[in-house]
């Protein structure tokens, strides 16, 4: 298991999209751009999605994922993480998506979608490729 560097944490705490790759049942990749967050204390990457999405079905079958992100003002080198989803939880997911909405949408609150169940994906980095301090 690799740890996130302070620079990787800074990147994930910024307004930079993360591209999450999961594996479809036939072995082909599925990639989705998502708003990103990090739990620096626990060393986990946090992504928020909705129940029923393809990425969630893929993760429940195979929790291995890859994530890539970069700072648009300085795109090289990108952050590349291979990891494992260690928890999929609805606990705190509505508050988390509201936090992310305010972060990415200039303070605008999340507009709930009727019937939608939000989930937080907690990802443990197994391999991190990013410059060290």
matplotlib code that plots the C-alpha trace (Angstrom):
import matplotlib.pyplot as plt

x = [0.0, 1.3, 0.4, -0.8, 1.8, 0.9, 1.0, -1.5, -3.7, -3.5, -4.5, -7.5, -8.6, -8.6, -11.2, -9.7, -11.8, -10.8, -11.3, -12.3, -11.7, -13.6, -13.8, -16.9, -18.1, -16.5, -13.2, -13.4, -12.7, -15.4, -14.1, -16.1, -15.2, -16.1, -15.7, -13.0, -12.2, -9.7, -9.7, -6.1, -6.3, -7.2, -5.3, -8.4, -9.7, -13.4, -15.7, -19.4, -21.8, -25.4, -26.7, -27.4, -24.7, -22.5, -19.4, -21.0, -22.1, -18.6, -17.0, -19.4, -18.1, -14.4, -13.3, -10.0, -10.0, -7.6, -7.9, -6.2, -6.3, -4.3, -4.1, -5.3, -2.8, 0.1, -1.1, 2.2, 2.7, -0.8, -1.7, -2.3, -3.5, -4.3, -6.5, -9.1, -12.6, -12.6, -16.1, -19.2, -21.5, -24.6, -23.7, -22.9, -23.2, -25.8, -23.7, -20.6, -22.2, -23.4, -19.8, -18.5, -21.1, -20.2, -16.5, -16.9, -19.8, -18.6, -20.6, -23.8, -25.6, -26.4, -29.9, -31.2, -32.6, -35.9, -35.4, -31.6, -29.5, -26.0, -23.0, -19.4, -16.7, -13.7, -10.6, -7.4, -4.4, -2.4, 0.0, 0.5, 2.4, 2.9, 6.0, 7.2, 8.2]
y = [0.0, 3.5, 6.6, 9.8, 12.5, 16.0, 17.1, 14.4, 15.4, 19.1, 18.1, 16.0, 18.8, 21.2, 21.7, 19.0, 16.2, 12.6, 10.0, 6.7, 3.5, 0.3, -3.0, -4.1, -7.8, -8.5, -7.1, -3.8, -0.6, 1.9, 5.5, 8.2, 11.8, 12.6, 15.3, 14.3, 14.6, 13.1, 11.9, 12.9, 11.5, 8.0, 8.3, 7.5, 9.1, 9.8, 9.9, 10.4, 8.7, 7.4, 3.9, 2.0, 3.5, 1.2, 2.1, 1.0, -2.3, -2.8, -2.0, -4.4, -7.2, -6.1, -3.4, -2.7, 0.7, 3.3, 7.0, 9.8, 13.5, 16.6, 20.3, 22.1, 24.9, 22.3, 19.0, 17.2, 14.9, 13.7, 11.8, 8.1, 5.8, 2.1, 1.3, -0.7, 0.4, -0.5, 0.8, 1.9, 3.8, 6.0, 7.4, 11.1, 10.9, 13.6, 16.0, 15.0, 15.7, 19.0, 19.8, 18.8, 20.8, 23.9, 23.2, 22.7, 25.1, 28.3, 27.7, 26.5, 23.9, 20.4, 20.1, 16.7, 14.4, 12.8, 9.1, 9.2, 7.5, 9.0, 6.9, 7.6, 5.4, 5.1, 4.2, 2.9, 3.8, 0.7, 2.3, 6.1, 7.7, 11.4, 13.5, 13.3, 16.4]
z = [0.0, -0.9, 0.9, -0.7, -0.7, 0.6, -3.1, -4.1, -1.1, -2.2, -5.7, -4.6, -2.2, -5.1, -7.8, -10.0, -11.5, -10.9, -13.6, -12.0, -14.0, -13.1, -14.9, -16.7, -16.5, -19.9, -18.7, -20.6, -18.8, -17.7, -17.0, -15.3, -14.4, -10.8, -8.2, -5.8, -2.1, 0.3, 3.9, 4.6, 8.2, 7.0, 3.7, 1.6, -1.6, -1.4, -4.5, -4.5, -6.8, -6.9, -6.2, -9.4, -11.5, -13.6, -11.6, -8.4, -9.9, -11.2, -7.8, -6.0, -8.3, -8.4, -6.0, -7.8, -9.4, -11.0, -10.6, -12.5, -11.9, -12.7, -12.1, -15.3, -14.7, -14.5, -16.1, -16.0, -14.3, -13.6, -10.4, -11.1, -8.4, -8.4, -5.4, -3.8, -2.8, 0.9, 1.7, -0.1, 2.2, 2.2, 5.6, 5.2, 1.4, 1.1, 3.2, 1.2, -2.2, -0.9, 0.2, -3.2, -5.1, -3.1, -3.8, -7.5, -8.2, -6.6, -3.3, -4.9, -2.8, -4.1, -5.6, -4.5, -7.1, -5.9, -5.2, -5.7, -3.1, -2.8, -1.9, -0.9, -2.4, 0.0, -1.9, -0.4, -2.6, -3.3, -5.8, -6.2, -9.0, -8.3, -7.5, -3.9, -2.1]

ax = plt.figure().add_subplot(projection="3d")
ax.plot(x, y, z, "-o")
ax.set_aspect("equal")
plt.show()
